[in-house]
């Protein structure tokens, strides 16, 4: 069994060697003799690898969000389109019409990004609140739009019977020329098992289900944790937790949904397969003779 105090000290050492790059596109590992003889080495983010997977649900969401934007603004859209389209249905030749017509549909194309950024901001704030609650560092009152998250998380952590070890834990992995790093939202323990926990705020609060790439992400984190601390995968578990979306401050009723990875070894192998595929993308010039 791993003693919490010993593991906590070990994770502190790991965290001291990992930083995000200035542009946050990758991690930088320094001071590990196994990595570049202790020199600074850039590591890909785990999310960069999982991003190569086809996310059909995301594609559908983007299309539906753009169409929904047009539908919600149909009166304005149709009037503007009529001004800049001739009777045959073609955009008028004058520069002003063509530019305005392009602007109209650029707004629809940009609707998914705008909605994603808004959700991302809320997700970042939700993660911060939960981290502060887990660390015991939250002193200020919980903002109204985050009370639902705070209440739900407190109920879940009590229900889970997890002993919190670390929050926002960075770690890394390298082997056979592959490198990646990431940050776990929570490292915890229950009995003799160490758990990696990752929070998500996206998706439906009522019909949520985890996507496959979430299991791969946790598989990658288990590889990192093993590489950095020596904890074998057999002594690990991994859980993805669905935190609630923004809701009126009066509505704090939400039961947290969560899923534990069935087979971490399988998730690890799947993630490494994605790593090899990602590395292949940069080597396509070697596939065909010139």
Long-range contacts (C-beta under 8 A, 24 or more apart in sequence): 1-192, 2-189, 2-192, 2-194, 2-231, 2-235, 4-163, 4-165, 4-189, 7-165, 7-187, 7-189, 7-194, 7-229, 7-231, 8-165, 8-166, 10-228, 10-229, 11-165, 11-166, 11-169, 11-171, 11-187, 11-228, 11-229, 14-169, 14-170, 14-171, 14-228, 14-229, 15-169, 15-170, 15-171, 18-170, 18-171, 18-172, 18-181, 19-170, 26-181, 27-170, 27-172, 27-181, 27-182, 29-172, 29-181, 34-174, 35-172, 35-174, 41-179, 43-172, 43-174, 43-179, 43-180, 43-181, 44-179, 44-180, 44-181, 44-278, 45-180, 45-181, 45-182, 46-180, 46-181, 46-182, 46-217, 46-220, 46-221, 46-224, 46-271, 47-182, 47-217, 48-180, 48-278, 49-180, 49-220, 49-271, 49-274, 49-275, 49-278, 50-213, 50-216, 50-217, 50-220, 50-271, 50-274, 52-274, 52-277, 52-278, 52-281, 53-212, 53-213, 53-216, 53-274, 55-211, 55-213, 57-211, 61-112, 62-112, 65-111, 65-112, 65-115, 66-108, 66-109, 66-111, 66-112, 67-108, 68-111, 69-107, 69-108, 69-111, 70-108, 73-107, 77-104, 80-104, 119-201, 119-202, 119-245, 122-201, 122-245, 122-246, 123-201, 123-202, 126-199, 126-201, 126-243, 127-185, 127-199, 127-201, 129-153, 130-185, 130-199, 130-243, 131-167, 131-168, 131-185, 134-164, 134-167, 134-186, 135-167, 144-249, 145-246, 145-247, 145-249, 147-249, 147-252, 148-244, 148-246, 148-247, 148-249, 148-251, 148-252, 148-253, 148-254, 149-201, 149-243, 149-244, 151-252, 151-254, 152-243, 152-244, 152-252, 152-254, 152-255, 152-256, 153-243, 153-256, 155-255, 155-256, 156-241, 156-256, 156-258, 160-188, 160-190, 160-239, 160-258, 161-190, 162-186, 162-188, 162-189, 162-190, 162-195, 162-197, 163-188, 163-189, 163-190, 164-188, 165-189, 165-194, 171-221, 171-224, 171-225, 171-227, 171-228, 171-229, 172-224, 172-227, 172-228, 173-220, 173-223, 173-224, 173-226, 173-227, 173-228, 174-227, 175-227, 177-279, 178-272, 178-275, 178-276, 178-279, 180-220, 180-224, 180-275, 181-224, 182-217, 182-220, 182-221, 182-224, 184-221, 184-225, 187-225, 190-237, 192-235, 193-235, 193-236, 193-237, 194-225, 194-231, 194-235, 194-236, 194-237, 195-236, 195-237, 195-238, 195-239, 196-221, 196-222, 196-225, 196-236, 196-237, 196-238, 196-239, 197-238, 197-239, 197-240, 197-241, 198-238, 198-239, 198-240, 198-241, 199-240, 199-241, 199-243, 200-240, 200-241, 200-242, 200-243, 201-242, 201-243, 201-244, 201-245, 203-242, 205-242, 205-244, 205-245, 205-254, 208-242, 208-257, 209-259, 210-240, 210-242, 210-259, 214-240, 215-240, 215-261, 215-267, 215-270, 216-267, 216-270, 216-271, 216-274, 217-271, 218-261, 218-264, 218-267, 219-261, 219-264, 219-266, 219-267, 219-268, 219-269, 219-270, 219-271, 220-268, 220-271, 222-264, 222-267, 222-268, 223-268, 223-271, 223-272, 233-264, 233-265, 233-268, 236-264, 237-261, 237-264, 238-264, 238-267
